[in-house]
Amino acid sequence: MENDFILVLDLGGPQAIEMARKLRNQHYYTEIMSRRADLALFRRKAPRGVLVVGGDGIGQRFPRAALQLDVPVLALGAAARRLIEACGAASEGTLLEEQASQITFQPCALFEGLSDSDRYFTRVDGYALPEGFASIATTLEGFSPAFSCEARKLYGLQFYPESNDPDGAAILSNFAEKVCGCTPRWTAQDFIDEELRFIRDRVGDGKALIAVSGGVDSSACALLMRRAIGDRLTCVFVDNGLLRAGEPELVYNTFEGDLKLPLLRVDARTRMLNRLRGVTDPNEKRRAIYEEYMAILAEVGRSHPDIEFFVEGTIYPDLLLAGSADEVYARKFDPGKRLEPIRMLFKDEARELGELLGLPRSISTRQSFPAPGLAVRCVGEVTEEKLSLLRGADAIFREELQLSGQDKRLTHYFAVLDDARTLGRRDGAFSREYACALRAVNVQGVLSYTVGKLPYDLLDRVAGRIIKEIPGINRVTYDISPCENTEMEWE
């Protein structure tokens, strides 16, 4: 995208990814970097403008490197307070906190097309603005939650665009296009055209190998690679025994049947279970699964010595969560041997990419699944018995949610098998069997979700079916633990 993009500078918190996605949804390309990146790296990226977000940490300071790029800067939320303080202002105290107020916008390119509106403010501080700065918005109470220095193209808004907020989207769009001069040309089709040229130039007449899991990311990446290099791509599916009921068959039939894309299937079920024997710590499970998976792929690679390139379906959040954003750009890749064609895409963009390339909805709409699979939904040691029980319970829960239509209100729903055995009755006799928990949530942001409020009669039906149809489980609970206190997954 050359330099026709907005750099999102992350001062900490979930807002960087959320704001970057909002801009991309309006077709402005964005990249995210950490506040720890140096000025030289900023200059090499050469953005048209910088969006600074986060900064709630105690003692947090505004990164002065962002002010030395000589491009427009928009700071949101706490970052706006860090900006004005870096320019010499001192806070005169908090004026608004955790409340809504009407806001009136002053003439400014940021607010073109906007009118007065109500807005929720987490916090608004008062400042004696430094020379060159002026208020560009006022609340009903007469406070100034936004300010700018037009001469330096510095803007600070002590609030964020909210979910489904047209005014907030307009502010970001105005910043990108009217202030920074960016063109809204970021689309999935443009990405495909550009990436196809890159892949063909990089691979040449070589051959490549990609491991597919049946998820959106690896499947979309495989279709992109096939369009680029045709039958010189080898797709490998490692059946590790940790997938949900029916998924190995779904993956195989979709690739071999619907997509006419030959799939090399590796049966690693026994091998993976042996590797997990005796392992109970969640982090150790993840490490064991990853190491075994990579060892299997290495063996496949050695059995195909004519394959030169290894392709991964890594997407942007994978890179960002793997370390700080500046570390992402400094990652060392095996020159010419490792390809990550969709590494700059968010999940929804990868899904759109796949659908444009012909990915069936059975895959493109498939509920995302943790990389270690059912191993992290099977508390304690992973055994074939426990996996079988978990698959059965999970399949019943998913089936009933889909039949009731409740699945359309949720982003994730699954079963978890606890390691505890509880007292119950089976066939008229006392028994000690496993307890199963059900989890249903709607993910709303990068780190936030709400728990699904499922009808009691639905939960009653699911519990009855699981206990009746899955001998080995005699107790079913519904996990309503909130986002503030728990993670979505149990492990």
N, C-alpha and C positions, 0 to 999 in steps of 0.2 A: 504493500500500500504506500510505498515511498514514504513521504513525510506528511501525507494528508490524513492525519489522525490526531486524536486527543490522548495524551498520556495521563493515566489515572494514578496519582501518587498516594500510596497507602500508608497512613500514619497509624494503622492498627484498628482492628474491628472488622465487622462483616460488610461495612458500607462500600468498600472499594469494588468488590465484585458486583454488588447490586447496582451501583451507579454505572459501571462499565457495561453491564448488560442492558440497562435502560438506554444508553447511547447507541449501542449496537442494534437494539430493537428498532431504532429510528434510522438505521443504516449508516451511522458514523462509526468508523473503525476506532477501536480503543486498545490500548495495552496497559497493563498494570505493573507498577514497579514499587519497590520499597523505599521508604524515606532514607534508608542507609546507603542507597546508591549514590555514587559521586557525580560531580558536575560533568566530568568527561563522558560518562556513560549517558547522561541526559543529552548532552550535545550530539553524541553519535546517533541517538534515536531521532533527534531533530523533529519533535512534534510541532504541530501548529498551535497547541495550547495545552495547559496543564490543569487538571481537575484534582484538587487536594481534598481528601476525606479522612475521617477518623480523628484521632488525636485526643481521646478522652483521658489518656494516662496522666498521672500526676507528674508534673515537671516536664510535660511534653513541649517541645519547641518546634516552631515552624522550620522546615528545611530551607535554609537560605539558598541552596543551589537552585531551587525552583524559581527564585527571584532573579537569578543571574542569567536566565535563558533568553531574556528579551522577547518573551511570548506572553499572551494573555494568561492570567491565572484566576481560577475560580475556586474558592475555598468554601466548603460546606460544613455546617454543624460546628463542632468544637474546633475544626481546622480554621474556621473563619476567625475565631477568637485568637488562635495562635498567630494568624496572619497579621491582624491589626496590632497585636502586642509586639510582633517582630518589627513592625513599622514605627514603634515608639509609643503606643498607647498603653494606658494602664486601666484595668477594669475598675469601674466604680461600684461594682456589686451586681448581683443577679436581680433582674427586674421582673422576669417572668420565668416560671418553672412548672413543667408538666401541666400546661393548660392551653386551651384554644383561644384565639383572638382573631378579629378581623384585621386583614392586612391591606394597606393601600400602597401601590407601586408608583414610584416617581418615573418620569421619562428616562428611559435607559434601554439600550439595545437588548439587554437580558430579558426585559419584561415586555417586549413588543408583542402586541396582541392580547395582553392579559388585562383583566379588570380586577376590582376589589374582590377579595374572597376570604373565607374563613380558613384558618390554618392552625394545626396543632404545633406547639412549641415545647420541645423538651427543656430548653433553657435559652434565655436571652439576657446577656449582660449589657450594662451601660458603659459607654466609652466617651471620653473627650477625644474626638477624632484628630489625628495628626494633620499637619498642613498638606493640602492636596486631596484629602479624603472628604467625602460628603455622604450623607445619608441618602439611600435610594429606595427606602421603604419605611413605612411607619405602621405601628399597630393602633388599634382603637384607643389604647391608653396613651398614645404619643411616644412610645418607645421606638428605637431604631434597630430592627433585627438584621438590616442589610446595609452595606456601605461599599463605596468604590473610590478608586483613584483613577479617573478616566485617562489621565496623562500617561500612567504606567500600565493601564489595562489590568488593574488588580481589583477583584471583586470578592466580597465576603458575605455569605448568607448564613445566619445562625439557625438554619433549618435545612431539612432534607426533603427532596421530592418524595411524597408518600406513595404507598401502593395505589395503583389505578388513579393516579393524580395527573390529570391533563395539564394543569398549570405547571406542575413540576417538570413534566416531560417537555413542555414548551420552553421552560427556562434553560434546560440542558441543550435542547435543539438550537435555541437562539445563541447560546454561548459557542457551540460548535460551528455554526454556519455564519451568523451575523458578526460575531466578535472575532472568531479565529479564522474564518474563511475556509472551513472544511466543506467538502462535497459529500452529500449523503449517497454514497455509492457502494456501501458494504452490503452485498447480497450473497446468498448461497451460490447462485449461478456464477457470479463473478469469481467467487472463491474457487469453484470447480475449474473454471477455465484457466485461472492463474496457476492453480496447483498442478493441473495436468501438464502444463508446460514445464513446471519445475521438476516433476517426477520423471518425465521423459528425458529431460536434459541430464538429470542426475544418474538415472539407471542406465540409460543408453540401451544397449542390446543385452544387458545383464538380466539375471533372474532374481526373484525375491520370494521370501517366505513370510507369511503372516499367520499368527495364531488368532483364531476367532473363538469367542465364548458364546456367541449367540446374542450378546448385548448390542445395543445400538451403536456404541462407539467402534468396536472392532468390526462389526458388520458393515457400517458405512465406510470405514476405512478400506475394507477389502474390496467393496464395489468401486471405490475411487481408484484403487490400484489396478483392478482388472481393466477399467476403462483406459487407464494409462498404458499398461504393458501387456494386456491380453493374457494368453495362456502361459506367459512366462512367470506368472504368479502362482505359488503353491499355498493353499490354505490348509491349516492344520487345526483340528479340533481335539483338544485333550479332555477326554471324559474322566474327570478326577473323582467322580462319585459324590460330589458335594453340590450337585444341582438339584433344583426342585423337580417334583414329579412330572414326567413327560417332557422335560426340557432337552435332554440329549436327542430324543427322537425329533423334536421340533427343529432343533438346529440342523441336524443332518438332513431332514426332509426338505427344509427351506433352501439350503444351499444346493443340494444335489437335485432337488425337484424344481422348485419355483425359480431359482436363480440360475440353474444350469451351470453351477460353479463347483467343480470337483472338490471334494473335501477329504483330506487324509485324516482318518479318525484313529486316535491313539487311546487304547483302553488302559487307563492308569488307576482304576478304582482300587484294586488290591494294593498296589504300590503306595498310593496316597494314604490309605488307612494304616498300613504298616508304619509309614513315616510319622503318623499322628498317635501311634499307640503310646499310652502313658502320658501324653501331653495334655495339661489342663489349663495352663496360663494362656489367656487370650493372645497376648503378644507373641508368645512362643508358637502358638498355633499359626498365626499369620506368617511368622518367619519360616516355619517348617513348610507350609504350603507354597510360599513363594520360591524357596530354594529348590523344592522338589519339582515345581513347575518349570523353572528355568533350566534345571538339569535335564528334564525331558525334552525341552525345546532344543537344547544344545545337542542332544543325541540325534534328534531328527535332522538338525542342520548338518551334523557329521555324516549322516547317511545320504545326504544330497550335496556332495562336494561342489556341484556346479552352481549352487545358489550363493550369490554374493551379498545380498542385502537382506537384513532382518527388519521387518516393518512392525511398528506398534501402534495401536489405536489410542494412544495417549491424547487426552483433551486438556484444555487450558486449566480447569480447576485441579486436575491431577498435578500439574506443574506447580501451581500456586500453593497447594497444600503440602507439597513435598519439601518446601523450604521457603525462605524469603524470596520476594519477587526478583530482586537483583541477582540472587543465586540462580534463579531460573535461567536468566539470560547468559549467565557465565557457565552454564552446564557444558561439560566436555562430552562431545559425541564422538563415536568412532568414525572418523572421516570416511565418507563414501560407503559405509557398511550398515549404518543404522538410520532408519527413516521414521519420522513421526509426522505424517502428512496433515493430520487434523489437530495438531497440538495447540493451535491458537483458537480453537472453537470451544464455545460453551456447549453444555449438554443439549439445549434446545436447538442450537445451530447444527450440531452433529445429527440430530434427528431430522431436521429439515433437509440436510445434505443427503442423508440416506434415502428419504422419500423421493427426492429429485432423481436419484440414481436408480430408483426402482425397488427399493427395499420394501417387502411386504409389511402391512400394518401389524401382522402377528409378531414381528420383530421390532418395528419402529415404535410401537406403543407398548412394548414389553416393559413391565415394571422393573426399574433399576434394581440391581442385586449386588451385595457386597462382594468384593474380589475373592475373599476366602470362602464364599458360598455359605452353605448351611453349617459349616464348622463353627461360625460365630453366633449361630442361633441354636446351637446345641451346647448348653452350658456344661462345663466339665470335659471329661475325656470324650472324644468322638469315636463311636463304635458303629458297626453296621446296623445293630439292633436299634440304637437311638436315632440314627439317620432315617431308617425305615419308618419309625413311629412319627418322626417330625414331618417327613414328606407326606404321610397320610393325613395328619392333622392340618398341615398347611394347605393341602389340596382341597380339603373340605371347606376350610375358611374362605379360600379364594373363590371357590365355586358358589357358595352361598351369597357372598358379597356381590358377585357378578349377576346372579339370578335376581337379586333384590334391587339391583341398580345402584346400590350404595358405593360401588367401586368408582363410579364417576365423580364422587365427591372427595376422593382420597388420592394421594400420590403414592402411598406405601401401605401395604397391609400384609401381615405375615404371622406365622406361629413361631414360638420359641419353646424348646423343650428344656425344662429345668432339670437339674441333676438330682433333685430331691425326689424321694419316693414317699407317697402319702398313703394313709390307710383308707381303704375303700372296700367295695364288694364286687365280686365278679362271679357270675353263675351261682349265686346263693351262698358264696363263701367269702370270708374276709381275704383281702389281697393287699399287697403293697406294690403300687405301680407309680409311674412317673406323673408329674404335674406338667401341664401345658399352659402357656400364657399366649394370649392373642394381642396383637398390637396393630393399630390402624391410625395413621396420622396424615395430615396434609401439610407438606413442606411449603413454607411461604417465602423463605429467604435462604440465604446461605447457611445460617446457623439457627434458624427458627422454624418451628412447626407447631401446629395445634393438634390436639388429640381428637380423633373422630368420635362424635357422639352417636353411636350406633343404637338402633332400636333394641329394646330389651328382648322382644320376641325373636329377633334375628339372632342375638347372642345366645338365647335359650336354645334355639334350634341348632346352632352350630355346636354348642357344648354337648347337647344330647347326641348328635351324630358322631362327634369325635369319640365320646366315651363308649358308645355302642359299637361303632365300626372299627375302632382302633384298639384292640386288646393290648394292654400295656400302658394305657393312659386312663387314669380314673378321676382326674380333676382338671378343670379348665377355668382359668381366670382371665379377666380382661384388664390389660395394663393401661391405666389412665394417668400415669405419671406425666407431669407437665414438662415442657421444654426447659423451664427455668432451673429444674433440679436434675434432669436426667438427659442422657443421649437417646436418640431414636432406637439404636441397636442396644442389645443387652451387653454385648462384649465388643 
